[in-house]
Structures are given as structure tokens and as C-alpha cells.
């Protein structure tokens, strides 16, 4: 892309400030090299500038270096190191770092999947009052919460179904005669009952 004289001047000023230890200048130099603003695009130089700035405790540089590692942008992809960088940024109340902590916990990048931790990080990011992050962090938090609640309901219903007996009441079986004589006695008893019913009907009439 064409370079403006102003961008070239900015690069020179930033280089001087960076050499004098300005962590902000290191950060902006990293941005300019990452996106090729006023200089040739160079991911390795960008990563080096971010890393130097991050070592000075500058959270935006920690975050940008984490993004480069997370996506393998000009560097070897490394989820675990990216996670540690986002964790460091989150410890400085950096909302974008908190949001990525939520994503990494949700998808298990560089850390075991932990939905509860994902909700906690999304919530912290939402409450950090960063206009660029708060809304999408709140949306992610609510979506994960809804999924967890649905899973709990399904699990509870499944467990409840296992608690029910397979047969609620025993079904009585009709006694079977053990011999021909017993069968005959059962037939006689049935006949006597029918005869009694007939006499009772005549009496009532």
C-alpha cells in the first residue's frame, strides 16, 4: 500500500521513543508492522515489538501478541502460550483479554474445557464497560448459561426416569391347577357360585 509522509514520520518518532523504553511506542510500532502501515508488513517484527511492550506490563501488547499466537498470524500457533498471555492481560482488567479467556475456556484452547469458568470470564468482560467488548461478551455469557441450564434440565429428567421402577405394581397371576382333581374342584366352585347367583336373583325378584 502507498505510504504517506506522515506515516513515515510517525514510524521514525515511534522508533526513537521505543528505543528510549516507551511501551506505548513499542505497541504502536508493533501495530504498524503487523498491518503494514508506513512500513513493510512484517509479522516477526510486530511480534517482537509486542513482546517487548508486554514485558513492560502493557496489556494491549500482551493481548495482541496473544492473538498472533492464537491464530498463528505470522508465528507458530501456540494456544497454551496465548492462554497465558490472555490470562496476564485479564489480570490487568483488560476486557478483550477477559473475553478471550472465556473463549479459550469454552472451546478448550490451551486449557481444559470449563463452561463455568467461561461464563465467569464472559461476565467479567461484559462488566468491564468496554464498548467494543461488553455487548458480545454479555451475549456469549447468556448463550452459555442457557445451554448449561438446558443440559441440567435434560440431565435431571434422564436421572428421574431411572429412579422409576420398571413395573409400578406387581401384576397378580391367576392360580393354575396342579392336578386334574384340583381343576375339577375349581370348576365345581365356579358352578356353585353361578348357582348361588341364580338363587339370589330369584329371591330379589
N, C-alpha and C positions, 0 to 999 in steps of 0.2 A: 504494500500500500504506500501511497505517496507520503513523504514525511514533511511536516510543516516545520519552519524555522523555530516556532515556539516550542514544539515538542523536542527538538534537538537541544534547545537551551535548557529545557526542563530536565532532560537527561543529564546534562553536564552539572547542573546545580545539585541534582539528587546524588550523583556520584560523589561530589565533594562532601555533601552532608553525610552520606553513607560512610565514607572513609573517616569522617570525624565521629562516627559512632551513633548516628541518628537511626533509631529503629524504625521510625516512620519513613525515612528516606529509603531504607533498605526494602521496606514493604512496597513502596511505590515503584522502586526500580524493579522489584520482582513482578509487579503487575505489568509494567511496560514491556519487559522481556517475555512474559507469558503470552501477551496478546499482540506483540509486535508494534507497539506504539512508540514511534520515534526511534526505534532500533529494530534490528532484525529479530524475528521471533526466535527465542532460544529457551527451551523448557529447562535445560540444566542450569543455566544462569539464573532463571527465575526461581527454581527450587533452592539454589544456593543462597540467594538474597532472602527468600522467605525463612530459610533455616537460620541464617544469622540474626534476623529480626526476632524470630521465635525464641532464640536463646536469650534475647534481651527481655523476654516476657511480653511481647506484643501479640495479643490474642488474634487479631485479624491475620497475621502472618502464620501463626500456628494453624489456624483454620484453613487458609489457602494451601498450605503445604499438605495438610491432611486430605484436602480434596484431590490434589495431584496424585497422591499415593492411592487414594481410594479408587480413582478412575484410571490409574495407570497413565496419566497425562504426561507423556514425555519422560516418565520414570517407571521403574518396575512396580507393578501393582503390589501393594502390601496393606491388606486390611488391618492386620494387627497394629502396625505402626500408626496407621491412620486413626484407628480407635484411640490409641494412647494420646495422639495429638488433639483429637476432639475432646477427650476427657480433660486434658490440660486446659483447653480453651473454655470448656464448660465450667471448670473451677474458677475461672475469672469472670463468670457471669456473662459469657459471650453467647447470645441467643442462638445464632446459627450453629455453633458447636453443640449446644444442648439438643437442637433439632436432629443433628446427625447422630448424636448419641442414641436418641430414640430410634432412628432408622436402623442403626447397627444392632441394637438390642432386639428390634423387631425381626430382622432378617438373619441374625446370627453372623454378621460380618466381624471377624476379629474377636468375637466373644460368643458365648453360648446364647441361644435364643432365650429371651426372658421378656414375656409380654408385660408383666407388671412393671419392670424397670423401664420398658419402652413408654408406657403410659406416664410414669413419673417424669421422664425426661421431656416428653412432648408437653406435659403440663407446665414444667418449669420454663420451657421455651415460650409457651403461649403467654405466660405471666411476666415475661421479661420486658414487655412493652416495646418490642422492636417491630415497627410497622411492616417490615419486609418478611417477618417470620411468624408473628403472633397468630395470624388467621390460619395459615396452613398447619401450624403446629397444633392449634386447637382442633382443627378438623381431623388431623391424624389421631390425636388423643381420643376424640369422641368415637371415631370409627373403630379403634382397637377396643375401647371399653364396650361398645355394642357387641362386637364379635365375642369378647370374653363372656359377656352376660348370656348371649345366646348359647355358647358352649356349655355354660354352667347349667342352664335350663335343660338342655338336651341330656347332659350327664345325669342330672337329678332324676329325670323321667326314666332314663335307662336303668338306673340303680333301683328305682321304685318298682319297676316291672320285675326285677329279680327277687324282690322281697315278697312278692305274692306267691302263695302255694300253687302248685300246678293244678291240683284239684281242690276246690274250696271246701266241699262237703263230700264225705265218703258216700258212694252210691251203694245202697243195700242190694245184695244179690238174693234172689228167690231160692229158698231151700230146695235142694234136689233130693229126691227119694234115693235111699241107698239100696233098697231091695224092692222086689215085686210086691211083697206084703205091705211095705210102707206106702208104696204108691197106691195100693188098693185102699188103705186106711185114709189116705189123703182124699181119694175120690169119694169115699163114704162120708167123710166130714163135709166135703163140699155139697154133697147131695142132701145131707141133714140140714145144712144151712139154708139151702134152697127151699126145703120142705118147711122149715120154720118161717121163712119169709112169706111163703104162701098162706100159712095158717094165720099169721099176723095180719096180712092183707084182708083175709075173710072176716076176721074179728072186727077190724076197723070199719069195714063196710056194713 
